[in-house]
Each structure stands twice: as C-alpha cells, then as structure tokens.
Amino acid sequence: MGGLAAGPVDLHEHHYEHWERRVDALMMLLTFRNPSHLRVDELRQNIEALGPIAYDQLGYYERWMHSVTQVLVKRGLITLDELGIKMEELDR
C-alpha cells in the first residue's frame, strides 16, 4: 500500500492510556452500532486531510479523535460550543 515508510511494525502488546481506550470504544460504537454516525472512509479522509505537520505531531488516537469530532460536528450531532465546554470540564 502507499503512504510513508514507517519502519517495522511493533507486534508487542502496548500500554494504552484510559482516554485511548475510550476513543477506541467510541469508534466501535459510532461505526458498528450506528454506521450512519461515522463511516470508516470519513475517518480516513479526515486524517489524510490533516497535512503532514499535524499528522506527524498528533498521536494515533489523537488523529482518530480529530477525525471523529470533525464528522460529529459536520453531522450536527455535537456543536463546537458543546465540544469546547466539555474540553474545559476535562481540563479541570
């Protein structure tokens, strides 16, 4: 497949932060429980649209979260204001 060379794949078990597990669970709920909320191709398109600098600066699950929020806002399932309020709550 295309893309940038990333070196060998690390097949060892990884430690996942709590928020990363939550992002993964959110993705499963949005894509498999109700595919009308988020399609996998949309996830990929939003990640590819990040551009090389943002792509390299964000981690794997950060890129997923960016993409998910783009779709949820576009579909009107959340607003930017609601997202901002929740982010402020989590920062406390």
Steps between C-alpha positions, in 0.01 A plus 500: 500500500605860460592748767818583682753244611451444872747224574421159646171438679536450876298186574544517879206584725473876558393689809197712418400805699145511634400773252637294210283205600201735515573633151520143373166415666341814358616402153346155536170648613489758222606275213344165585197576717378781276697531175304811405691693768848429364636308206854366498573676169410835664738425784780433252422807287509733800827353620655535154379861484702592810811575299847364568595725793181444701502131407852457638431704815184314600499149639296216356195548723530878486459476122197275549347747747559792262326312222207387715433853624509631142230254396282548809503878458434472125200273566366731771528234769709737713579870472837670531367675811406167661840360411675804649299478822581131541869560432506771768333260746762235431785749545393568859 
